[in-house]
Amino acid sequence: MWLLSLISFGESWHNNHHAFPSSAFHGMRRFEAALDPGGWVITGLEKLGLAWKVVRIPRERQASKSLVA
């Protein structure tokens, strides 16, 4: 999955989007987030002031749902 994540711009973690539709990031777990190029772009845009109200799902809320890797 990790190789597909790099090739597909993070879309191989798309199943997480269905668990948390408002999340700006597909990679939820620590190792997934490290391989989520779409998340990198959103974070960069946020730091530049070009994206705002970026939704990050707290770890506690993530733990309440079972995510499939």
CHARMM-style PDB file with segment names, atoms N, HN, CA, C and O in Angstrom:
ATOM      1  N   MET     1       0.807  -1.202   0.000  1.00  0.00      PROA
ATOM      2  CA  MET     1       0.000   0.000   0.000  1.00  0.00      PROA
ATOM      3  C   MET     1       0.852   1.269   0.000  1.00  0.00      PROA
ATOM      4  O   MET     1       0.479   2.260  -0.629  1.00  0.00      PROA
ATOM      5  N   TRP     2       1.984   1.252   0.693  1.00  0.00      PROA
ATOM      6  HN  TRP     2       2.287   0.447   1.203  1.00  0.00      PROA
ATOM      7  CA  TRP     2       2.767   2.474   0.810  1.00  0.00      PROA
ATOM      8  C   TRP     2       3.298   2.928  -0.538  1.00  0.00      PROA
ATOM      9  O   TRP     2       3.348   4.128  -0.810  1.00  0.00      PROA
ATOM     10  N   LEU     3       3.694   1.992  -1.381  1.00  0.00      PROA
ATOM     11  HN  LEU     3       3.654   1.018  -1.160  1.00  0.00      PROA
ATOM     12  CA  LEU     3       4.192   2.365  -2.700  1.00  0.00      PROA
ATOM     13  C   LEU     3       3.065   2.975  -3.534  1.00  0.00      PROA
ATOM     14  O   LEU     3       3.270   3.962  -4.241  1.00  0.00      PROA
ATOM     15  N   LEU     4       1.902   2.392  -3.445  1.00  0.00      PROA
ATOM     16  HN  LEU     4       1.736   1.591  -2.870  1.00  0.00      PROA
ATOM     17  CA  LEU     4       0.751   2.940  -4.165  1.00  0.00      PROA
ATOM     18  C   LEU     4       0.408   4.340  -3.674  1.00  0.00      PROA
ATOM     19  O   LEU     4      -0.032   5.189  -4.450  1.00  0.00      PROA
ATOM     20  N   SER     5       0.612   4.575  -2.388  1.00  0.00      PROA
ATOM     21  HN  SER     5       0.969   3.886  -1.758  1.00  0.00      PROA
ATOM     22  CA  SER     5       0.324   5.899  -1.840  1.00  0.00      PROA
ATOM     23  C   SER     5       1.186   6.968  -2.495  1.00  0.00      PROA
ATOM     24  O   SER     5       0.697   8.049  -2.820  1.00  0.00      PROA
ATOM     25  N   LEU     6       2.454   6.674  -2.689  1.00  0.00      PROA
ATOM     26  HN  LEU     6       2.851   5.795  -2.426  1.00  0.00      PROA
ATOM     27  CA  LEU     6       3.337   7.652  -3.331  1.00  0.00      PROA
ATOM     28  C   LEU     6       2.960   7.868  -4.791  1.00  0.00      PROA
ATOM     29  O   LEU     6       2.956   8.998  -5.279  1.00  0.00      PROA
ATOM     30  N   ILE     7       2.648   6.793  -5.473  1.00  0.00      PROA
ATOM     31  HN  ILE     7       2.651   5.875  -5.076  1.00  0.00      PROA
ATOM     32  CA  ILE     7       2.295   6.874  -6.893  1.00  0.00      PROA
ATOM     33  C   ILE     7       0.940   7.551  -7.109  1.00  0.00      PROA
ATOM     34  O   ILE     7       0.752   8.297  -8.070  1.00  0.00      PROA
ATOM     35  N   SER     8       0.002   7.279  -6.198  1.00  0.00      PROA
ATOM     36  HN  SER     8       0.155   6.673  -5.418  1.00  0.00      PROA
ATOM     37  CA  SER     8      -1.377   7.758  -6.371  1.00  0.00      PROA
ATOM     38  C   SER     8      -1.671   9.039  -5.598  1.00  0.00      PROA
ATOM     39  O   SER     8      -2.832   9.421  -5.452  1.00  0.00      PROA
ATOM     40  N   PHE     9      -0.628   9.707  -5.101  1.00  0.00      PROA
ATOM     41  HN  PHE     9       0.315   9.397  -5.220  1.00  0.00      PROA
ATOM     42  CA  PHE     9      -0.777  10.972  -4.383  1.00  0.00      PROA
ATOM     43  C   PHE     9      -1.618  10.801  -3.114  1.00  0.00      PROA
ATOM     44  O   PHE     9      -2.397  11.682  -2.750  1.00  0.00      PROA
ATOM     45  N   GLY    10      -1.448   9.650  -2.446  1.00  0.00      PROA
ATOM     46  HN  GLY    10      -0.815   8.934  -2.742  1.00  0.00      PROA
ATOM     47  CA  GLY    10      -2.140   9.388  -1.185  1.00  0.00      PROA
ATOM     48  C   GLY    10      -3.481   8.704  -1.319  1.00  0.00      PROA
ATOM     49  O   GLY    10      -4.114   8.384  -0.312  1.00  0.00      PROA
ATOM     50  N   GLU    11      -3.925   8.473  -2.532  1.00  0.00      PROA
ATOM     51  HN  GLU    11      -3.411   8.733  -3.350  1.00  0.00      PROA
ATOM     52  CA  GLU    11      -5.247   7.886  -2.741  1.00  0.00      PROA
ATOM     53  C   GLU    11      -5.351   6.426  -2.302  1.00  0.00      PROA
ATOM     54  O   GLU    11      -6.461   5.915  -2.152  1.00  0.00      PROA
ATOM     55  N   SER    12      -4.226   5.743  -2.092  1.00  0.00      PROA
ATOM     56  HN  SER    12      -3.325   6.158  -2.214  1.00  0.00      PROA
ATOM     57  CA  SER    12      -4.337   4.359  -1.639  1.00  0.00      PROA
ATOM     58  C   SER    12      -4.836   4.292  -0.198  1.00  0.00      PROA
ATOM     59  O   SER    12      -5.223   3.220   0.266  1.00  0.00      PROA
ATOM     60  N   TRP    13      -4.834   5.416   0.517  1.00  0.00      PROA
ATOM     61  HN  TRP    13      -4.519   6.287   0.140  1.00  0.00      PROA
ATOM     62  CA  TRP    13      -5.414   5.478   1.864  1.00  0.00      PROA
ATOM     63  C   TRP    13      -6.839   6.016   1.801  1.00  0.00      PROA
ATOM     64  O   TRP    13      -7.392   6.406   2.829  1.00  0.00      PROA
ATOM     65  N   HSD    14      -7.431   6.044   0.636  1.00  0.00      PROA
ATOM     66  HN  HSD    14      -6.981   5.728  -0.199  1.00  0.00      PROA
ATOM     67  CA  HSD    14      -8.752   6.652   0.437  1.00  0.00      PROA
ATOM     68  C   HSD    14      -9.832   6.035   1.321  1.00  0.00      PROA
ATOM     69  O   HSD    14     -10.819   6.699   1.641  1.00  0.00      PROA
ATOM     70  N   ASN    15      -9.658   4.775   1.721  1.00  0.00      PROA
ATOM     71  HN  ASN    15      -8.857   4.236   1.461  1.00  0.00      PROA
ATOM     72  CA  ASN    15     -10.650   4.156   2.591  1.00  0.00      PROA
ATOM     73  C   ASN    15     -10.829   4.953   3.880  1.00  0.00      PROA
ATOM     74  O   ASN    15     -11.918   4.955   4.454  1.00  0.00      PROA
ATOM     75  N   ASN    16      -9.781   5.627   4.341  1.00  0.00      PROA
ATOM     76  HN  ASN    16      -8.897   5.626   3.875  1.00  0.00      PROA
ATOM     77  CA  ASN    16      -9.891   6.458   5.539  1.00  0.00      PROA
ATOM     78  C   ASN    16     -10.834   7.636   5.319  1.00  0.00      PROA
ATOM     79  O   ASN    16     -11.468   8.111   6.261  1.00  0.00      PROA
ATOM     80  N   HSD    17     -10.926   8.100   4.096  1.00  0.00      PROA
ATOM     81  HN  HSD    17     -10.410   7.714   3.330  1.00  0.00      PROA
ATOM     82  CA  HSD    17     -11.847   9.197   3.767  1.00  0.00      PROA
ATOM     83  C   HSD    17     -13.286   8.789   4.071  1.00  0.00      PROA
ATOM     84  O   HSD    17     -14.093   9.627   4.471  1.00  0.00      PROA
ATOM     85  N   HSD    18     -13.608   7.543   3.890  1.00  0.00      PROA
ATOM     86  HN  HSD    18     -12.952   6.862   3.564  1.00  0.00      PROA
ATOM     87  CA  HSD    18     -14.974   7.084   4.159  1.00  0.00      PROA
ATOM     88  C   HSD    18     -15.253   7.024   5.656  1.00  0.00      PROA
ATOM     89  O   HSD    18     -16.396   7.195   6.081  1.00  0.00      PROA
ATOM     90  N   ALA    19     -14.225   6.783   6.451  1.00  0.00      PROA
ATOM     91  HN  ALA    19     -13.297   6.644   6.106  1.00  0.00      PROA
ATOM     92  CA  ALA    19     -14.385   6.796   7.904  1.00  0.00      PROA
ATOM     93  C   ALA    19     -14.487   8.224   8.434  1.00  0.00      PROA
ATOM     94  O   ALA    19     -15.223   8.486   9.385  1.00  0.00      PROA
ATOM     95  N   PHE    20     -13.748   9.147   7.817  1.00  0.00      PROA
ATOM     96  HN  PHE    20     -13.150   8.935   7.044  1.00  0.00      PROA
ATOM     97  CA  PHE    20     -13.720  10.551   8.237  1.00  0.00      PROA
ATOM     98  C   PHE    20     -13.811  11.453   7.002  1.00  0.00      PROA
ATOM     99  O   PHE    20     -12.789  11.960   6.538  1.00  0.00      PROA
ATOM    100  N   PRO    21     -15.008  11.658   6.467  1.00  0.00      PROA
ATOM    101  CA  PRO    21     -15.162  12.419   5.216  1.00  0.00      PROA
ATOM    102  C   PRO    21     -14.671  13.864   5.280  1.00  0.00      PROA
ATOM    103  O   PRO    21     -14.304  14.427   4.249  1.00  0.00      PROA
ATOM    104  N   SER    22     -14.657  14.468   6.449  1.00  0.00      PROA
ATOM    105  HN  SER    22     -14.955  14.010   7.287  1.00  0.00      PROA
ATOM    106  CA  SER    22     -14.251  15.877   6.528  1.00  0.00      PROA
ATOM    107  C   SER    22     -12.743  16.054   6.666  1.00  0.00      PROA
ATOM    108  O   SER    22     -12.251  17.181   6.623  1.00  0.00      PROA
ATOM    109  N   SER    23     -12.009  14.969   6.830  1.00  0.00      PROA
ATOM    110  HN  SER    23     -12.408  14.053   6.865  1.00  0.00      PROA
ATOM    111  CA  SER    23     -10.562  15.056   7.011  1.00  0.00      PROA
ATOM    112  C   SER    23      -9.869  15.533   5.735  1.00  0.00      PROA
ATOM    113  O   SER    23     -10.214  15.113   4.630  1.00  0.00      PROA
ATOM    114  N   ALA    24      -8.896  16.410   5.907  1.00  0.00      PROA
ATOM    115  HN  ALA    24      -8.616  16.751   6.804  1.00  0.00      PROA
ATOM    116  CA  ALA    24      -8.131  16.907   4.764  1.00  0.00      PROA
ATOM    117  C   ALA    24      -7.044  15.924   4.351  1.00  0.00      PROA
ATOM    118  O   ALA    24      -6.405  16.106   3.315  1.00  0.00      PROA
ATOM    119  N   PHE    25      -6.832  14.899   5.139  1.00  0.00      PROA
ATOM    120  HN  PHE    25      -7.351  14.751   5.981  1.00  0.00      PROA
ATOM    121  CA  PHE    25      -5.742  13.963   4.914  1.00  0.00      PROA
ATOM    122  C   PHE    25      -6.268  12.547   4.741  1.00  0.00      PROA
ATOM    123  O   PHE    25      -7.188  12.129   5.445  1.00  0.00      PROA
ATOM    124  N   HSD    26      -5.686  11.815   3.810  1.00  0.00      PROA
ATOM    125  HN  HSD    26      -4.939  12.154   3.239  1.00  0.00      PROA
ATOM    126  CA  HSD    26      -6.058  10.406   3.640  1.00  0.00      PROA
ATOM    127  C   HSD    26      -5.275   9.528   4.596  1.00  0.00      PROA
ATOM    128  O   HSD    26      -5.813   8.547   5.111  1.00  0.00      PROA
ATOM    129  N   GLY    27      -4.027   9.855   4.843  1.00  0.00      PROA
ATOM    130  HN  GLY    27      -3.590  10.652   4.425  1.00  0.00      PROA
ATOM    131  CA  GLY    27      -3.195   9.073   5.756  1.00  0.00      PROA
ATOM    132  C   GLY    27      -3.512   9.426   7.192  1.00  0.00      PROA
ATOM    133  O   GLY    27      -3.251  10.550   7.621  1.00  0.00      PROA
ATOM    134  N   MET    28      -4.065   8.497   7.939  1.00  0.00      PROA
ATOM    135  HN  MET    28      -4.277   7.584   7.590  1.00  0.00      PROA
ATOM    136  CA  MET    28      -4.455   8.762   9.326  1.00  0.00      PROA
ATOM    137  C   MET    28      -3.410   8.274  10.327  1.00  0.00      PROA
ATOM    138  O   MET    28      -3.063   8.992  11.266  1.00  0.00      PROA
ATOM    139  N   ARG    29      -2.922   7.088  10.133  1.00  0.00      PROA
ATOM    140  HN  ARG    29      -3.203   6.505   9.370  1.00  0.00      PROA
ATOM    141  CA  ARG    29      -1.922   6.560  11.049  1.00  0.00      PROA
ATOM    142  C   ARG    29      -0.589   7.246  10.771  1.00  0.00      PROA
ATOM    143  O   ARG    29      -0.387   7.830   9.707  1.00  0.00      PROA
ATOM    144  N   ARG    30       0.311   7.165  11.739  1.00  0.00      PROA
ATOM    145  HN  ARG    30       0.147   6.690  12.604  1.00  0.00      PROA
ATOM    146  CA  ARG    30       1.591   7.867  11.621  1.00  0.00      PROA
ATOM    147  C   ARG    30       2.334   7.491  10.342  1.00  0.00      PROA
ATOM    148  O   ARG    30       2.831   8.369   9.636  1.00  0.00      PROA
ATOM    149  N   PHE    31       2.414   6.191  10.036  1.00  0.00      PROA
ATOM    150  HN  PHE    31       2.010   5.478  10.609  1.00  0.00      PROA
ATOM    151  CA  PHE    31       3.138   5.763   8.832  1.00  0.00      PROA
ATOM    152  C   PHE    31       2.374   6.122   7.559  1.00  0.00      PROA
ATOM    153  O   PHE    31       2.984   6.331   6.510  1.00  0.00      PROA
ATOM    154  N   GLU    32       1.065   6.194   7.638  1.00  0.00      PROA
ATOM    155  HN  GLU    32       0.569   6.024   8.490  1.00  0.00      PROA
ATOM    156  CA  GLU    32       0.282   6.602   6.462  1.00  0.00      PROA
ATOM    157  C   GLU    32       0.471   8.091   6.181  1.00  0.00      PROA
ATOM    158  O   GLU    32       0.621   8.500   5.030  1.00  0.00      PROA
ATOM    159  N   ALA    33       0.462   8.892   7.237  1.00  0.00      PROA
ATOM    160  HN  ALA    33       0.340   8.560   8.173  1.00  0.00      PROA
ATOM    161  CA  ALA    33       0.626  10.338   7.079  1.00  0.00      PROA
ATOM    162  C   ALA    33       1.982  10.687   6.478  1.00  0.00      PROA
ATOM    163  O   ALA    33       2.119  11.665   5.743  1.00  0.00      PROA
ATOM    164  N   ALA    34       2.981   9.869   6.802  1.00  0.00      PROA
ATOM    165  HN  ALA    34       2.870   9.074   7.398  1.00  0.00      PROA
ATOM    166  CA  ALA    34       4.316  10.105   6.249  1.00  0.00      PROA
ATOM    167  C   ALA    34       4.349   9.851   4.745  1.00  0.00      PROA
ATOM    168  O   ALA    34       5.241  10.334   4.047  1.00  0.00      PROA
ATOM    169  N   LEU    35       3.377   9.091   4.251  1.00  0.00      PROA
ATOM    170  HN  LEU    35       2.653   8.698   4.818  1.00  0.00      PROA
ATOM    171  CA  LEU    35       3.321   8.747   2.827  1.00  0.00      PROA
ATOM    172  C   LEU    35       2.030   9.261   2.189  1.00  0.00      PROA
ATOM    173  O   LEU    35       1.409   8.566   1.385  1.00  0.00      PROA
ATOM    174  N   ASP    36       1.637  10.464   2.547  1.00  0.00      PROA
ATOM    175  HN  ASP    36       2.141  11.029   3.200  1.00  0.00      PROA
ATOM    176  CA  ASP    36       0.411  11.073   2.030  1.00  0.00      PROA
ATOM    177  C   ASP    36       0.768  12.383   1.321  1.00  0.00      PROA
ATOM    178  O   ASP    36       0.639  13.457   1.908  1.00  0.00      PROA
ATOM    179  N   PRO    37       1.218  12.301   0.060  1.00  0.00      PROA
ATOM    180  CA  PRO    37       1.626  13.525  -0.651  1.00  0.00      PROA
ATOM    181  C   PRO    37       0.524  14.585  -0.717  1.00  0.00      PROA
ATOM    182  O   PRO    37       0.817  15.780  -0.671  1.00  0.00      PROA
ATOM    183  N   GLY    38      -0.709  14.174  -0.822  1.00  0.00      PROA
ATOM    184  HN  GLY    38      -0.947  13.203  -0.859  1.00  0.00      PROA
ATOM    185  CA  GLY    38      -1.808  15.140  -0.824  1.00  0.00      PROA
ATOM    186  C   GLY    38      -1.855  15.904   0.490  1.00  0.00      PROA
ATOM    187  O   GLY    38      -2.110  17.108   0.511  1.00  0.00      PROA
ATOM    188  N   GLY    39      -1.609  15.202   1.575  1.00  0.00      PROA
ATOM    189  HN  GLY    39      -1.403  14.223   1.559  1.00  0.00      PROA
ATOM    190  CA  GLY    39      -1.548  15.837   2.890  1.00  0.00      PROA
ATOM    191  C   GLY    39      -0.390  16.806   2.994  1.00  0.00      PROA
ATOM    192  O   GLY    39      -0.507  17.859   3.621  1.00  0.00      PROA
ATOM    193  N   TRP    40       0.743  16.449   2.371  1.00  0.00      PROA
ATOM    194  HN  TRP    40       0.838  15.594   1.861  1.00  0.00      PROA
ATOM    195  CA  TRP    40       1.902  17.352   2.371  1.00  0.00      PROA
ATOM    196  C   TRP    40       1.557  18.660   1.672  1.00  0.00      PROA
ATOM    197  O   TRP    40       1.907  19.739   2.150  1.00  0.00      PROA
ATOM    198  N   VAL    41       0.871  18.559   0.545  1.00  0.00      PROA
ATOM    199  HN  VAL    41       0.587  17.682   0.156  1.00  0.00      PROA
ATOM    200  CA  VAL    41       0.502  19.756  -0.222  1.00  0.00      PROA
ATOM    201  C   VAL    41      -0.453  20.624   0.593  1.00  0.00      PROA
ATOM    202  O   VAL    41      -0.284  21.841   0.660  1.00  0.00      PROA
ATOM    203  N   ILE    42      -1.450  20.002   1.211  1.00  0.00      PROA
ATOM    204  HN  ILE    42      -1.587  19.012   1.156  1.00  0.00      PROA
ATOM    205  CA  ILE    42      -2.417  20.756   2.014  1.00  0.00      PROA
ATOM    206  C   ILE    42      -1.719  21.445   3.182  1.00  0.00      PROA
ATOM    207  O   ILE    42      -2.013  22.602   3.485  1.00  0.00      PROA
ATOM    208  N   THR    43      -0.802  20.748   3.835  1.00  0.00      PROA
ATOM    209  HN  THR    43      -0.563  19.808   3.589  1.00  0.00      PROA
ATOM    210  CA  THR    43      -0.052  21.349   4.941  1.00  0.00      PROA
ATOM    211  C   THR    43       0.780  22.536   4.439  1.00  0.00      PROA
ATOM    212  O   THR    43       0.835  23.579   5.090  1.00  0.00      PROA
ATOM    213  N   GLY    44       1.419  22.375   3.294  1.00  0.00      PROA
ATOM    214  HN  GLY    44       1.375  21.528   2.765  1.00  0.00      PROA
ATOM    215  CA  GLY    44       2.195  23.473   2.714  1.00  0.00      PROA
ATOM    216  C   GLY    44       1.332  24.676   2.378  1.00  0.00      PROA
ATOM    217  O   GLY    44       1.707  25.815   2.657  1.00  0.00      PROA
ATOM    218  N   LEU    45       0.179  24.423   1.781  1.00  0.00      PROA
ATOM    219  HN  LEU    45      -0.126  23.498   1.554  1.00  0.00      PROA
ATOM    220  CA  LEU    45      -0.751  25.509   1.450  1.00  0.00      PROA
ATOM    221  C   LEU    45      -1.246  26.211   2.716  1.00  0.00      PROA
ATOM    222  O   LEU    45      -1.415  27.430   2.738  1.00  0.00      PROA
ATOM    223  N   GLU    46      -1.475  25.425   3.763  1.00  0.00      PROA
ATOM    224  HN  GLU    46      -1.338  24.435   3.745  1.00  0.00      PROA
ATOM    225  CA  GLU    46      -1.911  26.009   5.028  1.00  0.00      PROA
ATOM    226  C   GLU    46      -0.821  26.915   5.601  1.00  0.00      PROA
ATOM    227  O   GLU    46      -1.113  28.013   6.075  1.00  0.00      PROA
ATOM    228  N   LYS    47       0.423  26.463   5.559  1.00  0.00      PROA
ATOM    229  HN  LYS    47       0.660  25.571   5.174  1.00  0.00      PROA
ATOM    230  CA  LYS    47       1.532  27.268   6.079  1.00  0.00      PROA
ATOM    231  C   LYS    47       1.738  28.551   5.279  1.00  0.00      PROA
ATOM    232  O   LYS    47       2.187  29.561   5.822  1.00  0.00      PROA
ATOM    233  N   LEU    48       1.411  28.512   3.996  1.00  0.00      PROA
ATOM    234  HN  LEU    48       1.046  27.692   3.555  1.00  0.00      PROA
ATOM    235  CA  LEU    48       1.521  29.699   3.150  1.00  0.00      PROA
ATOM    236  C   LEU    48       0.312  30.629   3.275  1.00  0.00      PROA
ATOM    237  O   LEU    48       0.300  31.724   2.712  1.00  0.00      PROA
ATOM    238  N   GLY    49      -0.699  30.183   4.014  1.00  0.00      PROA
ATOM    239  HN  GLY    49      -0.689  29.294   4.471  1.00  0.00      PROA
ATOM    240  CA  GLY    49      -1.906  30.987   4.186  1.00  0.00      PROA
ATOM    241  C   GLY    49      -2.886  30.842   3.039  1.00  0.00      PROA
ATOM    242  O   GLY    49      -3.814  31.640   2.913  1.00  0.00      PROA
ATOM    243  N   LEU    50      -2.693  29.831   2.197  1.00  0.00      PROA
ATOM    244  HN  LEU    50      -1.938  29.183   2.299  1.00  0.00      PROA
ATOM    245  CA  LEU    50      -3.572  29.626   1.047  1.00  0.00      PROA
ATOM    246  C   LEU    50      -4.659  28.589   1.316  1.00  0.00      PROA
ATOM    247  O   LEU    50      -5.557  28.402   0.494  1.00  0.00      PROA
ATOM    248  N   ALA    51      -4.583  27.921   2.452  1.00  0.00      PROA
ATOM    249  HN  ALA    51      -3.854  28.072   3.120  1.00  0.00      PROA
ATOM    250  CA  ALA    51      -5.626  26.976   2.883  1.00  0.00      PROA
ATOM    251  C   ALA    51      -5.894  27.249   4.353  1.00  0.00      PROA
ATOM    252  O   ALA    51      -4.961  27.486   5.120  1.00  0.00      PROA
ATOM    253  N   TRP    52      -7.139  27.219   4.746  1.00  0.00      PROA
ATOM    254  HN  TRP    52      -7.897  27.027   4.123  1.00  0.00      PROA
ATOM    255  CA  TRP    52      -7.489  27.489   6.125  1.00  0.00      PROA
ATOM    256  C   TRP    52      -8.635  26.568   6.528  1.00  0.00      PROA
ATOM    257  O   TRP    52      -9.273  25.939   5.684  1.00  0.00      PROA
ATOM    258  N   LYS    53      -8.880  26.503   7.818  1.00  0.00      PROA
ATOM    259  HN  LYS    53      -8.361  27.014   8.504  1.00  0.00      PROA
ATOM    260  CA  LYS    53      -9.886  25.600   8.393  1.00  0.00      PROA
ATOM    261  C   LYS    53      -9.632  24.156   7.959  1.00  0.00      PROA
ATOM    262  O   LYS    53     -10.567  23.416   7.652  1.00  0.00      PROA
ATOM    263  N   VAL    54      -8.356  23.767   7.938  1.00  0.00      PROA
ATOM    264  HN  VAL    54      -7.597  24.368   8.188  1.00  0.00      PROA
ATOM    265  CA  VAL    54      -7.962  22.409   7.555  1.00  0.00      PROA
ATOM    266  C   VAL    54      -8.351  21.463   8.684  1.00  0.00      PROA
ATOM    267  O   VAL    54      -7.969  21.673   9.835  1.00  0.00      PROA
ATOM    268  N   VAL    55      -9.100  20.437   8.357  1.00  0.00      PROA
ATOM    269  HN  VAL    55      -9.410  20.267   7.422  1.00  0.00      PROA
ATOM    270  CA  VAL    55      -9.617  19.500   9.365  1.00  0.00      PROA
ATOM    271  C   VAL    55      -8.613  18.376   9.593  1.00  0.00      PROA
ATOM    272  O   VAL    55      -8.228  17.662   8.667  1.00  0.00      PROA
ATOM    273  N   ARG    56      -8.202  18.241  10.850  1.00  0.00      PROA
ATOM    274  HN  ARG    56      -8.516  18.821  11.601  1.00  0.00      PROA
ATOM    275  CA  ARG    56      -7.360  17.127  11.292  1.00  0.00      PROA
ATOM    276  C   ARG    56      -8.164  16.345  12.322  1.00  0.00      PROA
ATOM    277  O   ARG    56      -8.741  16.926  13.241  1.00  0.00      PROA
ATOM    278  N   ILE    57      -8.198  15.045  12.167  1.00  0.00      PROA
ATOM    279  HN  ILE    57      -7.729  14.573  11.420  1.00  0.00      PROA
ATOM    280  CA  ILE    57      -8.966  14.199  13.068  1.00  0.00      PROA
ATOM    281  C   ILE    57      -8.078  13.816  14.258  1.00  0.00      PROA
ATOM    282  O   ILE    57      -7.011  13.233  14.067  1.00  0.00      PROA
ATOM    283  N   PRO    58      -8.512  14.141  15.491  1.00  0.00      PROA
ATOM    284  CA  PRO    58      -7.699  13.800  16.675  1.00  0.00      PROA
ATOM    285  C   PRO    58      -7.506  12.288  16.805  1.00  0.00      PROA
ATOM    286  O   PRO    58      -8.379  11.509  16.422  1.00  0.00      PROA
ATOM    287  N   ARG    59      -6.367  11.885  17.343  1.00  0.00      PROA
ATOM    288  HN  ARG    59      -5.658  12.518  17.654  1.00  0.00      PROA
ATOM    289  CA  ARG    59      -6.046  10.454  17.512  1.00  0.00      PROA
ATOM    290  C   ARG    59      -7.140   9.728  18.305  1.00  0.00      PROA
ATOM    291  O   ARG    59      -7.467   8.581  18.003  1.00  0.00      PROA
ATOM    292  N   GLU    60      -7.701  10.389  19.310  1.00  0.00      PROA
ATOM    293  HN  GLU    60      -7.435  11.322  19.556  1.00  0.00      PROA
ATOM    294  CA  GLU    60      -8.736   9.755  20.129  1.00  0.00      PROA
ATOM    295  C   GLU    60      -9.964   9.401  19.284  1.00  0.00      PROA
ATOM    296  O   GLU    60     -10.554   8.332  19.441  1.00  0.00      PROA
ATOM    297  N   ARG    61     -10.336  10.315  18.389  1.00  0.00      PROA
ATOM    298  HN  ARG    61      -9.857  11.183  18.261  1.00  0.00      PROA
ATOM    299  CA  ARG    61     -11.493  10.057  17.519  1.00  0.00      PROA
ATOM    300  C   ARG    61     -11.166   8.970  16.500  1.00  0.00      PROA
ATOM    301  O   ARG    61     -12.026   8.155  16.164  1.00  0.00      PROA
ATOM    302  N   GLN    62      -9.930   8.953  16.008  1.00  0.00      PROA
ATOM    303  HN  GLN    62      -9.232   9.614  16.281  1.00  0.00      PROA
ATOM    304  CA  GLN    62      -9.513   7.911  15.076  1.00  0.00      PROA
ATOM    305  C   GLN    62      -9.586   6.547  15.749  1.00  0.00      PROA
ATOM    306  O   GLN    62      -9.995   5.562  15.133  1.00  0.00      PROA
ATOM    307  N   ALA    63      -9.186   6.495  17.015  1.00  0.00      PROA
ATOM    308  HN  ALA    63      -8.854   7.295  17.515  1.00  0.00      PROA
ATOM    309  CA  ALA    63      -9.190   5.223  17.739  1.00  0.00      PROA
ATOM    310  C   ALA    63     -10.610   4.696  17.943  1.00  0.00      PROA
ATOM    311  O   ALA    63     -10.817   3.497  18.130  1.00  0.00      PROA
ATOM    312  N   SER    64     -11.586   5.610  17.903  1.00  0.00      PROA
ATOM    313  HN  SER    64     -11.418   6.584  17.750  1.00  0.00      PROA
ATOM    314  CA  SER    64     -12.971   5.167  18.106  1.00  0.00      PROA
ATOM    315  C   SER    64     -13.525   4.426  16.892  1.00  0.00      PROA
ATOM    316  O   SER    64     -14.554   3.758  16.992  1.00  0.00      PROA
ATOM    317  N   LYS    65     -12.857   4.538  15.758  1.00  0.00      PROA
ATOM    318  HN  LYS    65     -12.021   5.081  15.677  1.00  0.00      PROA
ATOM    319  CA  LYS    65     -13.276   3.829  14.547  1.00  0.00      PROA
ATOM    320  C   LYS    65     -12.188   2.862  14.131  1.00  0.00      PROA
ATOM    321  O   LYS    65     -11.000   3.131  14.303  1.00  0.00      PROA
ATOM    322  N   SER    66     -12.594   1.761  13.597  1.00  0.00      PROA
ATOM    323  HN  SER    66     -13.560   1.542  13.457  1.00  0.00      PROA
ATOM    324  CA  SER    66     -11.620   0.782  13.132  1.00  0.00      PROA
ATOM    325  C   SER    66     -11.235   1.115  11.712  1.00  0.00      PROA
ATOM    326  O   SER    66     -12.065   1.042  10.806  1.00  0.00      PROA
ATOM    327  N   LEU    67      -9.958   1.489  11.503  1.00  0.00      PROA
ATOM    328  HN  LEU    67      -9.283   1.549  12.239  1.00  0.00      PROA
ATOM    329  CA  LEU    67      -9.474   1.822  10.172  1.00  0.00      PROA
ATOM    330  C   LEU    67      -8.789   0.610   9.577  1.00  0.00      PROA
ATOM    331  O   LEU    67      -8.012  -0.063  10.254  1.00  0.00      PROA
ATOM    332  N   VAL    68      -9.068   0.331   8.329  1.00  0.00      PROA
ATOM    333  HN  VAL    68      -9.699   0.878   7.780  1.00  0.00      PROA
ATOM    334  CA  VAL    68      -8.452  -0.783   7.632  1.00  0.00      PROA
ATOM    335  C   VAL    68      -7.210  -0.283   6.939  1.00  0.00      PROA
ATOM    336  O   VAL    68      -7.260   0.715   6.221  1.00  0.00      PROA
ATOM    337  N   ALA    69      -6.103  -0.954   7.141  1.00  0.00      PROA
ATOM    338  HN  ALA    69      -6.062  -1.765   7.725  1.00  0.00      PROA
ATOM    339  CA  ALA    69      -4.855  -0.535   6.489  1.00  0.00      PROA
ATOM    340  C   ALA    69      -4.733  -1.160   5.129  1.00  0.00      PROA
ATOM    341  OT1 ALA    69      -3.748  -0.925   4.428  1.00  0.00      PROA
TER     342      ALA     69
END
